[in-house]
């Protein structure tokens, strides 16, 4: 895949990526949340919610998209119970999920504003879905930001319920819990993985 004149490489994130990932997350959240959240909500979410979750990197389930040695996006999946949050404020349990009964979590997707709407998020999501399927999961679940809802809806997720989080400074921010069955390698929904 070529974007803006260069190939896109999807690779596992590593601990050395964290400073650049944090910068990418903050730029993405500030630019792509405009019109969905107020300035106060955006800044509060950057402080308390939108950040790197190093447990995803440690688990080997967080990916970066690079083009010409520049981070264009990041996103991952998790076999752990929590649905969102970063190192600055984990939200939920770190217990492992049962892949036969529970959905893998899609986590921490952010795309650099200059690469938005060029297929980066889709490529990352395909990579995560394939890895979760290989790990035995049959369904995906996520907590979408409001700007993320149209993207996830477009790739087949269904909205389950709205959710409002009250952050430590009292700011309230809205999310939407969404889910999607994983297809098997033949494209059949809900089938046993190969």
Buried (B, 14 or more C-beta within 10 A) or exposed (E): BEBEEBEBBBEBBEEEBBEBBBEBBBBBBBBBBEEBBEEEBBBBBBBBBBBBBBBBBEBEBBBBBBBEEBBBBBBBBBBBEBBBBBEBBBBEEEEEBEBEEBBBBBBBBBBBBEBBEBBBBEBBBEBBBEBBBEBEBBBBBBBBBBBBBEBBBEEBBEEEEEBEBEBEEEBEBBBBBBBBBBBBEEEEEEBEBE
